[in-house]
Amino acid sequence: DAGVTQSPTHLIKTRGQQVTLRCSPISGHKSVSWYQQVLGQGPQFIFQYYEKEERGRGNFPDRFSARQFPNYSSELNVNALLLGDSALYLCASSLAPGQGFYEQYFGPGTRLTVT
Amino acid sequence: GDSVTQMEGPVTLSEEAFLTINCTYTATGYPSLFWYVQYPGEGLQLLLKATKADDKGSNKGFEATYRKETTSFHLEKGSVQVSDSAVYFCALIDNTPLVFGKGTRLSVIA
């Protein structure tokens, strides 16, 4: 079975531009979460979606937005890019949200570089 | 808010050495605890987990015990291999999605 897939693998953007990152969860998983991992740090939670509704939002500015589609895939959008947005963006899927009851499976990530 | 503190790296060990990576947490509720591993150029993989006090999670020779009295979840392995070289993250789930520590880079030399 295919794992969590993310596209693109790498991306280079200029300050002020907008970017869209994509994630396809494991078949049957209805919850998708997004994390930002800055070099040398642990991942930080950005958003969680379940059944196409936002279930949680981390401490990120409104420039960050996301959505989940009827097939449970998801997009993360970042507007007005800043140099500090350069990071590895990780997507994780799970059967449902829950306090550790449902394991989160991570994709390989999208490496975003903002110049 | 909830937080995870793990020992600073990098950690360099010889093959077959004993490994300990310390992890302590702060949480308002009763969290589940995890260790994730990230190999070079890859995403995160769940290594082991524990959902209640005194539970021991184990996988691939790694072990960690949920110690509520010391709010700790230290990762141990009796004999590391070169293939264990990676970054290890301690994490918890309480009432929020995963909260991660900063990670500990492990290098094992032959």
Interface residues (C-beta under 8 A of the other chain):
Chain A: V4 S33 Y35 G40 Q41 G42 P43 Q44 F45 Q48 G56 G58 L90 A92 P97 Q99 G100 F101 E103 Q104 Y105 F106 G107 P108 G109
Chain B: V4 P31 S32 F34 Y36 G41 E42 G43 L44 Q45 L46 K49 T51 F89 A91 I93 D94 N95 T96 P97 L98 V99 F100 G101 K102 G103
